[in-house]
């Protein structure tokens, strides 16, 4: 038996390695508020009804906030490596290889309204989550792509830029 690792295993490990991964969860304080609102609505429907009508509103309404909050938290931002080992940003199903990025910058929460307001290019790719403060701006240099830049919400923009190997311009 050889002491060298199996090349197919190391290649597979290289492809699945993720230098950075983040799920854009809703804030924790939204959960008790959502369940409180659903409980109050169920209590309003219940209002002293006997029998099956007493517990049925709770059974039907209490799963709804969990589903809604999990649905709102479905978005992921990750930095992975493609088959050639080039880092690429993945925002949900979209992916951007780092070799198409001309420059990158961190958008502070205080500058977010300007970046999402009048300065926003309609052709830009935007993944915005209002409950997340900072964003990362990736300006593209791809003549075949009409998208001028990507604007992605993330809690740790510096870590994304470091995983991509890009210096921050701002």
N, CA, C and O of each residue as an XYZ file, in Angstrom:
680
protein
N       0.812     -1.174      0.000
C       0.000      0.000      0.000
C       0.865      1.250      0.000
O       1.905      1.285      0.657
N       0.460      2.240     -0.705
C       1.216      3.475     -0.827
C       0.797      4.463      0.255
O      -0.348      4.465      0.706
N       1.753      5.306      0.664
C       1.451      6.350      1.644
C       0.862      7.591      0.991
O       0.367      8.483      1.679
N       0.914      7.648     -0.328
C       0.375      8.817     -1.031
C      -1.151      8.770     -1.050
O      -1.742      7.698     -1.175
N      -1.791      9.948     -0.925
C      -3.255      9.955     -0.966
C      -3.774      9.686     -2.369
O      -3.076      9.918     -3.357
N      -4.975      9.207     -2.445
C      -5.631      8.940     -3.715
C      -5.900     10.278     -4.407
O      -6.556     11.139     -3.820
N      -5.406     10.482     -5.653
C      -5.581     11.771     -6.318
C      -7.041     12.128     -6.549
O      -7.397     13.305     -6.493
N      -7.887     11.150     -6.805
C      -9.293     11.475     -7.042
C      -9.958     11.999     -5.766
O     -10.862     12.831     -5.838
N      -9.524     11.525     -4.616
C     -10.086     12.016     -3.356
C      -9.645     13.447     -3.114
O     -10.465     14.276     -2.720
N      -8.371     13.764     -3.339
C      -7.907     15.130     -3.097
C      -8.518     16.107     -4.080
O      -8.795     17.249     -3.715
N      -8.742     15.680     -5.346
C      -9.391     16.557     -6.313
C     -10.832     16.837     -5.888
O     -11.318     17.963     -6.000
N     -11.496     15.809     -5.408
C     -12.874     15.978     -4.964
C     -12.933     16.888     -3.738
O     -13.828     17.726     -3.626
N     -11.985     16.723     -2.822
C     -11.948     17.588     -1.642
C     -11.696     19.036     -2.046
O     -12.248     19.953     -1.438
N     -10.864     19.248     -3.072
C     -10.579     20.603     -3.547
C     -11.838     21.274     -4.079
O     -12.074     22.455     -3.820
N     -12.646     20.526     -4.821
C     -13.847     21.088     -5.419
C     -14.899     21.437     -4.377
O     -15.647     22.400     -4.549
N     -14.965     20.662     -3.293
C     -16.008     20.894     -2.302
C     -15.557     21.832     -1.182
O     -16.363     22.189     -0.323
N     -14.293     22.234     -1.175
C     -13.801     23.127     -0.135
C     -14.447     24.495     -0.268
O     -14.511     25.046     -1.367
N     -14.924     25.045      0.830
C     -15.538     26.363      0.822
C     -14.775     27.264      1.788
O     -14.871     27.097      3.004
N     -14.019     28.220      1.248
C     -13.309     29.133      2.137
C     -14.260     30.012      2.955
O     -13.905     30.461      4.045
N     -15.459     30.256      2.435
C     -16.414     31.094      3.157
C     -17.833     30.665      2.794
O     -18.135     30.401      1.631
N     -18.683     30.599      3.788
C     -20.089     30.284      3.570
C     -20.914     30.983      4.640
O     -20.543     31.011      5.813
N     -22.032     31.541      4.217
C     -22.891     32.277      5.146
C     -24.342     32.130      4.698
O     -24.658     32.242      3.514
N     -25.205     31.880      5.661
C     -26.638     31.872      5.383
C     -27.212     33.161      5.963
O     -26.909     33.532      7.097
N     -28.033     33.828      5.185
C     -28.541     35.145      5.566
C     -29.829     35.000      6.388
O     -30.931     35.251      5.899
N     -29.655     34.592      7.641
C     -30.775     34.374      8.553
C     -31.447     35.690      8.922
O     -30.810     36.742      8.958
N     -32.741     35.609      9.195
C     -33.446     36.768      9.738
C     -32.986     36.963     11.182
O     -32.484     36.017     11.789
N     -33.141     38.161     11.750
C     -32.740     38.373     13.149
C     -33.510     37.468     14.108
O     -34.664     37.123     13.858
N     -32.864     37.091     15.197
C     -33.489     36.189     16.170
C     -34.740     36.791     16.803
O     -35.677     36.061     17.128
N     -34.768     38.090     16.981
C     -35.917     38.701     17.648
C     -37.173     38.645     16.786
O     -38.272     38.860     17.299
N     -37.044     38.365     15.503
C     -38.219     38.219     14.641
C     -39.023     36.971     15.001
O     -40.242     36.959     14.828
N     -38.361     35.913     15.500
C     -39.041     34.653     15.788
C     -40.100     34.800     16.877
O     -41.248     34.429     16.636
N     -39.778     35.323     18.066
C     -40.844     35.440     19.072
C     -41.938     36.426     18.658
O     -43.106     36.238     19.000
N     -41.563     37.470     17.927
C     -42.577     38.415     17.455
C     -43.530     37.719     16.479
O     -44.746     37.883     16.584
N     -42.999     36.952     15.543
C     -43.836     36.265     14.559
C     -44.745     35.238     15.229
O     -45.927     35.143     14.897
N     -44.194     34.466     16.175
C     -45.034     33.487     16.866
C     -46.059     34.171     17.772
O     -47.168     33.664     17.942
N     -45.701     35.312     18.350
C     -46.662     36.073     19.154
C     -47.823     36.579     18.317
O     -48.977     36.496     18.738
N     -47.529     37.100     17.140
C     -48.593     37.581     16.245
C     -49.483     36.416     15.804
O     -50.706     36.548     15.779
N     -48.878     35.282     15.457
C     -49.678     34.116     15.049
C     -50.514     33.602     16.214
O     -51.663     33.203     16.021
N     -49.948     33.605     17.426
C     -50.708     33.173     18.600
C     -51.875     34.101     18.901
O     -52.963     33.642     19.247
N     -51.653     35.412     18.771
C     -52.751     36.360     18.984
C     -53.847     36.194     17.933
O     -55.033     36.261     18.256
N     -53.459     35.982     16.697
C     -54.450     35.767     15.642
C     -55.238     34.470     15.898
O     -56.455     34.430     15.718
N     -54.533     33.416     16.318
C     -55.211     32.161     16.638
C     -56.150     32.337     17.826
O     -57.242     31.769     17.841
N     -55.737     33.118     18.819
C     -56.609     33.374     19.975
C     -57.847     34.170     19.565
O     -58.933     33.943     20.098
N     -57.694     35.081     18.641
C     -58.840     35.845     18.143
C     -59.835     34.941     17.423
O     -61.048     35.087     17.570
N     -59.303     34.016     16.652
C     -60.188     33.089     15.935
C     -60.845     32.135     16.927
O     -62.021     31.799     16.787
N     -60.087     31.704     17.922
C     -60.593     30.769     18.925
C     -61.730     31.405     19.726
O     -62.852     30.900     19.697
N     -61.473     32.454     20.409
C     -62.423     33.257     21.197
C     -63.559     32.438     21.817
O     -64.735     32.755     21.639
N     -63.199     31.406     22.528
C     -64.186     30.668     23.308
C     -64.958     29.620     22.543
O     -65.962     29.113     23.042
N     -64.522     29.283     21.353
C     -65.226     28.244     20.611
C     -64.927     26.886     21.239
O     -63.767     26.582     21.518
N     -65.949     26.068     21.467
C     -65.704     24.765     22.103
C     -65.280     23.705     21.086
O     -65.432     23.882     19.878
N     -64.758     22.626     21.595
C     -64.437     21.463     20.764
C     -63.239     21.667     19.864
O     -62.236     22.264     20.256
N     -63.364     21.154     18.638
C     -62.248     21.185     17.687
C     -61.881     22.614     17.302
O     -60.729     22.897     16.975
N     -62.848     23.500     17.342
C     -62.555     24.882     16.959
C     -61.665     25.586     17.979
O     -61.141     26.662     17.690
N     -61.487     25.017     19.141
C     -60.657     25.633     20.172
C     -59.167     25.516     19.840
O     -58.422     26.479     20.023
N     -58.736     24.388     19.369
C     -57.305     24.201     19.123
C     -56.928     24.257     17.656
O     -55.745     24.384     17.338
N     -57.881     24.167     16.761
C     -57.599     24.159     15.338
C     -56.885     25.423     14.837
O     -55.962     25.300     14.032
N     -57.268     26.631     15.275
C     -56.527     27.819     14.804
C     -55.052     27.797     15.187
O     -54.207     28.261     14.422
N     -54.736     27.259     16.364
C     -53.337     27.200     16.787
C     -52.550     26.210     15.926
O     -51.415     26.483     15.536
N     -53.149     25.081     15.640
C     -52.476     24.071     14.829
C     -52.246     24.582     13.411
O     -51.213     24.296     12.806
N     -53.197     25.331     12.888
C     -53.077     25.802     11.515
C     -52.219     27.049     11.381
O     -51.535     27.209     10.371
N     -52.235     27.943     12.374
C     -51.548     29.222     12.231
C     -50.118     29.238     12.782
O     -49.285     29.991     12.279
N     -49.818     28.439     13.785
C     -48.473     28.507     14.371
C     -47.356     28.010     13.449
O     -46.241     28.515     13.576
N     -47.566     27.062     12.534
C     -46.479     26.703     11.613
C     -46.181     27.780     10.555
O     -45.099     27.789      9.969
N     -47.127     28.669     10.317
C     -46.948     29.661      9.256
C     -45.761     30.591      9.514
O     -44.971     30.803      8.594
N     -45.588     31.162     10.725
C     -44.405     32.029     10.901
C     -43.086     31.287     10.758
O     -42.112     31.854     10.264
N     -43.037     30.029     11.182
C     -41.792     29.259     11.015
C     -41.483     29.091      9.536
O     -40.336     29.260      9.120
N     -42.490     28.761      8.739
C     -42.281     28.597      7.300
C     -41.847     29.912      6.658
O     -40.924     29.928      5.844
N     -42.506     31.012      7.017
C     -42.188     32.312      6.420
C     -40.765     32.742      6.792
O     -40.012     33.195      5.930
N     -40.399     32.603      8.055
C     -39.063     33.031      8.480
C     -37.966     32.146      7.884
O     -36.895     32.643      7.535
N     -38.218     30.861      7.764
C     -37.236     29.989      7.106
C     -37.146     30.302      5.620
O     -36.061     30.239      5.041
N     -38.257     30.634      5.002
C     -38.243     31.013      3.590
C     -37.462     32.308      3.383
O     -36.707     32.428      2.418
N     -37.636     33.275      4.278
C     -36.873     34.522      4.177
C     -35.385     34.307      4.413
O     -34.560     35.080      3.925
N     -35.037     33.263      5.158
C     -33.638     32.968      5.490
C     -32.997     31.974      4.532
O     -31.941     31.424      4.843
N     -33.595     31.732      3.394
C     -33.111     30.692      2.487
C     -31.855     31.088      1.720
O     -31.181     30.209      1.182
N     -31.518     32.341      1.647
C     -30.417     32.799      0.803
C     -29.055     32.499      1.435
O     -28.855     32.638      2.641
N     -28.141     32.087      0.574
C     -26.776     31.776      0.999
C     -25.783     32.566      0.148
O     -26.017     32.846     -1.028
N     -24.685     32.910      0.781
C     -23.551     33.530      0.101
C     -22.341     32.673      0.437
O     -22.073     32.404      1.608
N     -21.612     32.245     -0.585
C     -20.465     31.377     -0.351
C     -19.371     31.684     -1.365
O     -19.630     32.163     -2.469
N     -18.160     31.396     -0.962
C     -17.012     31.453     -1.867
C     -16.523     30.020     -2.003
O     -16.147     29.384     -1.019
N     -16.533     29.520     -3.235
C     -16.090     28.158     -3.519
C     -14.998     28.209     -4.575
O     -14.642     29.279     -5.068
N     -14.475     27.047     -4.911
C     -13.485     26.949     -5.982
C     -14.077     26.130     -7.112
O     -14.746     25.124     -6.878
N     -13.829     26.566     -8.344
C     -14.318     25.808     -9.490
C     -13.351     24.657     -9.787
O     -12.452     24.377     -8.994
N     -13.538     24.000    -10.922
C     -12.711     22.831    -11.272
C     -11.239     23.180    -11.442
O     -10.375     22.337    -11.200
N     -10.942     24.400    -11.850
C      -9.547     24.823    -12.054
C      -8.934     25.425    -10.797
O      -7.772     25.828    -10.815
N      -9.689     25.494     -9.710
C      -9.170     26.051     -8.466
C      -9.341     27.547     -8.357
O      -8.808     28.158     -7.430
N     -10.073     28.160     -9.281
C     -10.323     29.600     -9.237
C     -11.461     29.892     -8.269
O     -12.523     29.276     -8.365
N     -11.259     30.820     -7.339
C     -12.356     31.141     -6.426
C     -13.525     31.788     -7.164
O     -13.328     32.536     -8.122
N     -14.725     31.497     -6.717
C     -15.906     32.128     -7.284
C     -16.917     32.397     -6.180
O     -17.045     31.633     -5.224
N     -17.625     33.494     -6.338
C     -18.668     33.879     -5.387
C     -19.971     33.245     -5.823
O     -20.342     33.311     -6.995
N     -20.660     32.634     -4.884
C     -21.981     32.065     -5.150
C     -22.991     32.787     -4.272
O     -22.878     32.803     -3.046
N     -23.978     33.382     -4.925
C     -25.088     34.024     -4.232
C     -26.344     33.317     -4.714
O     -26.843     33.586     -5.807
N     -26.840     32.422     -3.896
C     -27.930     31.525     -4.283
C     -27.490     30.696     -5.491
O     -26.493     29.978     -5.409
N     -28.207     30.780     -6.600
C     -27.859     29.977     -7.779
C     -26.899     30.700     -8.717
O     -26.331     30.078     -9.614
N     -26.713     31.981     -8.526
C     -25.794     32.747     -9.376
C     -24.360     32.538     -8.891
O     -24.115     32.386     -7.694
N     -23.429     32.532     -9.824
C     -22.016     32.420     -9.439
C     -21.180     33.351    -10.290
O     -21.480     33.591    -11.460
N     -20.122     33.873     -9.682
C     -19.244     34.840    -10.327
C     -17.795     34.441    -10.104
O     -17.308     34.535     -8.977
N     -17.082     33.996    -11.149
C     -15.654     33.700    -11.003
C     -14.872     34.986    -10.705
O     -15.205     36.057    -11.212
N     -13.851     34.864     -9.893
C     -13.096     36.035     -9.447
C     -12.333     36.701    -10.588
O     -12.016     37.887    -10.497
N     -12.030     35.968    -11.660
C     -11.265     36.576    -12.748
C     -12.087     37.586    -13.549
O     -11.524     38.286    -14.390
N     -13.405     37.688    -13.317
C     -14.227     38.703    -13.975
C     -14.445     39.934    -13.103
O     -15.156     40.856    -13.504
N     -13.846     39.959    -11.923
C     -14.013     41.082    -11.000
C     -12.844     42.048    -11.187
O     -11.683     41.683    -11.001
N     -13.175     43.298    -11.562
C     -12.139     44.318    -11.752
C     -11.709     44.911    -10.411
O     -10.516     45.059    -10.145
N     -12.679     45.247     -9.574
C     -12.371     45.773     -8.242
C     -13.545     45.484     -7.321
O     -14.651     45.178     -7.767
N     -13.275     45.589     -6.029
C     -14.293     45.277     -5.032
C     -14.227     46.296     -3.908
O     -13.180     46.888     -3.644
N     -15.354     46.487     -3.256
C     -15.414     47.423     -2.132
C     -16.478     46.965     -1.148
O     -17.441     46.288     -1.507
N     -16.276     47.351      0.091
C     -17.256     47.114      1.144
C     -18.180     48.319      1.194
O     -17.722     49.460      1.251
N     -19.486     48.062      1.171
C     -20.470     49.132      1.301
C     -20.943     49.120      2.752
O     -21.572     48.165      3.207
N     -20.631     50.192      3.465
C     -21.007     50.300      4.873
C     -22.522     50.445      5.009
O     -23.184     50.889      4.072
N     -23.074     50.079      6.160
C     -24.519     50.245      6.353
C     -24.991     51.689      6.179
O     -26.130     51.922      5.775
N     -24.131     52.650      6.477
C     -24.512     54.050      6.315
C     -24.571     54.469      4.847
O     -25.290     55.407      4.504
N     -23.828     53.787      3.980
C     -23.825     54.110      2.553
C     -24.761     53.206      1.748
O     -24.847     53.325      0.525
N     -25.451     52.315      2.431
C     -26.309     51.350      1.753
C     -27.481     52.024      1.038
O     -27.827     51.631     -0.076
N     -28.086     53.019      1.654
C     -29.237     53.670      1.024
C     -28.824     54.406     -0.249
O     -29.594     54.451     -1.208
N     -27.636     54.975     -0.274
C     -27.155     55.639     -1.489
C     -26.860     54.611     -2.583
O     -27.170     54.836     -3.753
N     -26.255     53.475     -2.195
C     -25.929     52.439     -3.185
C     -27.182     51.772     -3.737
O     -27.194     51.340     -4.889
N     -28.231     51.682     -2.931
C     -29.471     51.044     -3.362
C     -30.481     52.056     -3.906
O     -31.539     51.670     -4.403
N     -30.164     53.327     -3.816
C     -31.094     54.374     -4.240
C     -30.809     54.872     -5.639
O     -30.811     54.108     -6.604
N     -30.564     56.161     -5.730
C     -30.384     56.789     -7.044
C     -29.122     56.342     -7.763
O     -29.052     56.426     -8.989
N     -28.133     55.871     -7.034
C     -26.884     55.431     -7.667
C     -26.964     54.016     -8.236
O     -26.042     53.589     -8.931
N     -28.034     53.285     -7.961
C     -28.151     51.902     -8.403
C     -28.362     51.824     -9.912
O     -29.245     52.481    -10.464
N     -27.550     51.020    -10.558
C     -27.713     50.764    -11.986
C     -28.779     49.674    -12.147
O     -28.687     48.632    -11.498
N     -29.782     49.892    -12.997
C     -30.834     48.882    -13.162
C     -30.338     47.543    -13.706
O     -31.009     46.525    -13.533
N     -29.198     47.527    -14.346
C     -28.664     46.280    -14.893
C     -27.804     45.512    -13.886
O     -27.311     44.431    -14.206
N     -27.617     46.043    -12.691
C     -26.771     45.399    -11.687
C     -27.474     44.168    -11.112
O     -28.702     44.100    -11.063
N     -26.663     43.195    -10.676
C     -27.194     42.040     -9.962
C     -27.204     42.390     -8.484
O     -26.157     42.672     -7.902
N     -28.379     42.372     -7.879
C     -28.527     42.777     -6.484
C     -29.160     41.645     -5.697
O     -30.197     41.107     -6.084
N     -28.525     41.289     -4.589
C     -29.124     40.384     -3.615
C     -29.147     41.140     -2.297
O     -28.185     41.115     -1.530
N     -30.250     41.805     -2.052
C     -30.388     42.697     -0.907
C     -31.290     42.076      0.141
O     -32.375     41.584     -0.171
N     -30.843     42.103      1.369
C     -31.660     41.705      2.511
C     -31.696     42.888      3.459
O     -30.657     43.282      3.988
N     -32.875     43.465      3.686
C     -32.958     44.698      4.482
C     -32.494     44.544      5.923
O     -32.107     45.539      6.535
N     -32.514     43.350      6.490
C     -32.115     43.157      7.876
C     -30.608     42.975      8.034
O     -30.128     42.802      9.154
N     -29.864     43.010      6.952
C     -28.405     42.877      7.014
C     -27.796     44.212      6.604
O     -28.102     44.736      5.532
N     -26.945     44.756      7.448
C     -26.404     46.093      7.226
C     -25.409     46.215      6.085
O     -25.721     46.855      5.080
N     -24.218     45.625      6.198
C     -23.206     45.856      5.163
C     -23.467     45.062      3.890
O     -24.227     44.095      3.866
N     -22.797     45.519      2.830
C     -22.880     44.846      1.529
C     -21.481     44.803      0.935
O     -20.570     45.490      1.398
N     -21.328     43.991     -0.091
C     -20.082     43.967     -0.846
C     -20.421     44.329     -2.289
O     -21.408     43.855     -2.852
N     -19.578     45.181     -2.872
C     -19.747     45.634     -4.253
C     -18.617     45.037     -5.081
O     -17.440     45.227     -4.773
N     -18.986     44.312     -6.135
C     -18.010     43.700     -7.030
C     -18.237     44.252     -8.432
O     -19.235     43.934     -9.079
N     -17.306     45.078     -8.896
C     -17.396     45.672    -10.229
C     -16.834     44.685    -11.229
O     -15.723     44.182    -11.059
N     -17.609     44.403    -12.283
C     -17.233     43.370    -13.246
C     -16.439     43.944    -14.415
O     -16.577     45.108    -14.789
N     -15.607     43.078    -14.970
C     -14.835     43.403    -16.163
C     -15.009     42.255    -17.151
O     -14.070     41.507    -17.426
N     -16.230     42.128    -17.682
C     -16.561     41.068    -18.617
C     -17.291     41.690    -19.800
O     -18.436     42.114    -19.650
N     -16.663     41.758    -20.973
C     -17.313     42.401    -22.118
C     -18.558     41.656    -22.612
O     -19.403     42.250    -23.282
N     -18.680     40.374    -22.293
C     -19.842     39.597    -22.746
C     -21.042     39.695    -21.802
O     -22.131     39.227    -22.132
N     -20.845     40.296    -20.641
C     -21.912     40.364    -19.644
C     -22.382     41.812    -19.506
O     -21.563     42.691    -19.238
N     -23.679     42.085    -19.681
C     -24.169     43.461    -19.543
C     -24.286     43.929    -18.092
O     -24.583     45.098    -17.846
N     -24.057     43.030    -17.128
C     -24.151     43.391    -15.720
C     -22.920     44.197    -15.319
O     -21.805     43.685    -15.423
N     -23.085     45.454    -14.858
C     -21.911     46.257    -14.510
C     -21.284     45.856    -13.170
O     -20.064     45.923    -13.017
N     -22.092     45.447    -12.219
C     -21.564     45.079    -10.906
C     -22.563     44.221    -10.153
O     -23.742     44.147    -10.500
N     -22.050     43.569     -9.101
C     -22.874     42.801     -8.171
C     -22.891     43.546     -6.858
O     -21.872     44.093     -6.437
N     -24.038     43.573     -6.208
C     -24.214     44.183     -4.896
C     -24.887     43.139     -4.014
O     -26.060     42.817     -4.205
N     -24.140     42.614     -3.049
C     -24.588     41.456     -2.265
C     -24.608     41.806     -0.783
O     -23.626     42.328     -0.255
N     -25.715     41.523     -0.112
C     -25.799     41.686      1.344
C     -25.009     40.575      2.021
O     -25.088     39.412      1.627
N     -24.255     40.943      3.034
C     -23.490     39.979      3.813
C     -23.160     40.593      5.171
O     -23.011     41.809      5.291
N     -23.050     39.760      6.170
C     -22.700     40.265      7.504
C     -21.188     40.476      7.643
O     -20.748     41.262      8.483
N     -20.404     39.788      6.835
C     -18.940     39.861      6.931
C     -18.319     40.113      5.558
O     -17.739     39.196      4.977
N     -18.424     41.332      5.025
C     -17.901     41.586      3.678
C     -16.386     41.440      3.573
O     -15.879     41.041      2.524
N     -15.660     41.753      4.634
C     -14.199     41.631      4.589
C     -13.780     40.174      4.409
O     -12.817     39.884      3.699
N     -14.505     39.256      5.054
C     -14.171     37.838      4.927
C     -14.451     37.327      3.511
O     -13.709     36.487      3.002
N     -15.506     37.821      2.876
C     -15.789     37.413      1.493
C     -14.680     37.892      0.572
O     -14.200     37.131     -0.269
N     -14.266     39.150      0.722
C     -13.206     39.686     -0.130
C     -11.885     38.956      0.114
O     -11.126     38.708     -0.822
N     -11.615     38.615      1.373
C     -10.390     37.871      1.670
C     -10.439     36.463      1.081
O      -9.431     35.963      0.580
N     -11.614     35.818      1.140
C     -11.740     34.473      0.561
C     -11.616     34.501     -0.951
O     -11.121     33.549     -1.554
N     -12.066     35.596     -1.572
C     -11.928     35.748     -3.019
C     -10.512     36.186     -3.409
O     -10.136     36.091     -4.577
N      -9.742     36.655     -2.456
C      -8.401     37.148     -2.749
C      -8.391     38.526     -3.343
O      -7.475     38.872     -4.090
N      -9.399     39.332     -3.027
C      -9.529     40.688     -3.573
C      -9.291     41.718     -2.483
O      -9.796     41.571     -1.370
N      -8.523     42.767     -2.791
C      -8.388     43.853     -1.822
C      -9.629     44.748     -1.884
O     -10.258     44.884     -2.933
N      -9.967     45.349     -0.754
C     -11.099     46.250     -0.716
C     -10.665     47.637     -1.181
O      -9.657     48.168     -0.713
N     -11.427     48.218     -2.099
C     -11.086     49.537     -2.631
C     -11.614     50.651     -1.757
O     -11.251     51.810     -1.959
N     -12.447     50.342     -0.808
C     -13.056     51.401     -0.011
C     -12.844     51.172      1.413
O     -13.290     51.967      2.239
